[in-house]
Amino acid sequence: MREKPASIAHLFSWTELDGVLGECDIVLLSCALTPETMDLINGRRLAVMKPSAFLINLARGPIAEEQALYHALRDGVIGGAALDTWWRYPSADDCVLFLFSAILGNFWTASSVGSHKTLV
């Protein structure tokens, strides 16, 4: 783990996650997708987060379990989520996470078939 920037109060490794999730206002995921990090944020871990906490996933979609995140948002287990990544690309029209007002998403489409057609 890198040295903690002065502007950050605490910096934890994913191996320390279980002990700190209940204290966090924001959980920011920024790690590689590996067998160890697949579903790192699951229903059990979401359940110990504060009801006002936000999950921010800048890493890869499968690091946070999609159905567990859906249930946590639906049931008010966490306050919201910001996603810069998805489980499937391009995002499916039936993605259940689009139903929530407590979610922010990056809808970058520069590489979609539709965006290329509008450029031609």
C-alpha distance (Angstrom), angle and dihedral (degrees) to the residues before:
residue distance angle dihedral
M1 . . .
R2 3.79 . .
E3 3.78 125.0 .
K4 3.81 113.6 -80.4
P5 3.82 115.2 -103.6
A6 3.81 113.5 -121.6
S7 3.82 91.5 -118.0
I8 3.82 92.7 61.0
A9 3.81 118.8 78.9
H10 3.82 96.3 -156.6
L11 3.78 135.0 6.4
F12 3.79 119.9 -164.8
S13 3.77 135.0 -174.0
W14 3.81 118.6 -124.7
T15 3.80 87.5 -111.4
E16 3.84 88.1 66.6
L17 3.80 93.6 48.7
D18 3.81 99.5 108.3
G19 3.78 92.1 57.2
V20 3.81 97.0 50.2
L21 3.82 109.0 32.4
G22 3.79 93.8 91.4
E23 3.81 90.7 56.9
C24 3.80 98.1 49.0
D25 3.79 125.9 101.7
I26 3.80 90.6 -172.5
V27 3.79 128.1 24.9
L28 3.80 111.8 -162.7
L29 3.80 117.6 -165.9
S30 3.78 114.4 -155.8
C31 3.78 109.5 152.0
A32 3.77 141.6 109.5
L33 3.80 120.2 -86.1
T34 3.79 105.7 -111.7
P35 3.80 133.7 149.8
E36 3.83 87.0 -93.8
T37 3.82 94.8 52.5
M38 3.83 98.3 41.2
D39 3.84 106.2 117.6
L40 3.81 89.2 -1.7
I41 3.80 87.8 153.2
N42 3.80 103.1 51.2
G43 3.79 135.1 156.5
R44 3.80 93.5 -80.9
R45 3.79 92.5 52.9
L46 3.80 94.2 43.1
A47 3.82 88.9 52.5
V48 3.81 92.6 61.7
M49 3.81 94.0 50.5
K50 3.81 120.8 101.2
P51 3.83 115.5 -93.3
S52 3.81 86.9 -121.2
A53 3.82 95.1 48.3
F54 3.79 123.7 116.6
L55 3.78 126.2 -145.9
I56 3.81 115.3 -147.5
N57 3.79 115.8 -169.0
L58 3.81 113.8 -166.1
A59 3.79 92.3 152.7
R60 3.81 121.7 66.4
G61 3.80 127.7 -42.9
P62 3.80 98.3 -117.3
I63 3.81 91.6 59.2
A64 3.81 86.8 78.7
E65 3.79 113.5 47.7
E66 3.83 105.3 -117.3
Q67 3.81 99.3 -146.4
A68 3.80 92.3 43.7
L69 3.81 90.0 52.3
Y70 3.81 90.1 48.0
H71 3.82 91.1 53.1
A72 3.82 93.0 44.3
L73 3.82 91.0 53.4
R74 3.80 93.9 42.2
D75 3.78 93.2 49.5
G76 3.82 96.5 41.7
V77 3.79 92.9 -115.1
I78 3.82 89.5 138.8
G79 3.78 131.3 20.8
G80 3.78 98.0 -120.5
A81 3.77 149.0 -56.3
A82 3.78 139.4 -116.4
L83 3.78 115.2 -154.5
D84 3.77 127.3 -166.6
T85 3.77 90.8 171.4
W86 3.81 138.6 44.6
W87 3.78 137.8 -150.3
R88 3.80 93.6 -121.6
Y89 3.81 128.7 25.3
P90 2.88 125.5 -110.7
S91 3.79 93.1 29.5
A92 3.78 112.1 -106.9
D93 3.81 116.7 -115.0
D94 3.78 88.3 -126.5
C95 3.82 96.0 55.1
V96 3.80 103.1 144.6
L97 3.80 92.0 -147.1
F98 3.82 90.7 70.1
L99 3.81 87.6 72.2
F100 3.80 94.0 74.0
S101 3.77 129.9 86.1
A102 3.82 88.1 -161.2
I103 3.79 93.1 70.7
L104 3.77 131.9 85.7
G105 3.76 120.2 -162.0
N106 3.75 137.1 -174.2
F107 3.76 105.2 -129.6
W108 3.80 97.9 -169.6
T109 3.77 109.6 168.7
A110 3.78 103.9 168.4
S111 3.79 90.2 120.8
S112 3.78 98.2 42.7
V113 3.79 121.8 115.2
G114 3.82 90.1 -120.4
S115 3.79 93.9 54.0
H116 3.79 91.6 50.7
K117 3.79 91.2 51.5
T118 3.82 91.4 53.4
L119 3.81 90.3 52.2
V120 3.80 93.2 55.9
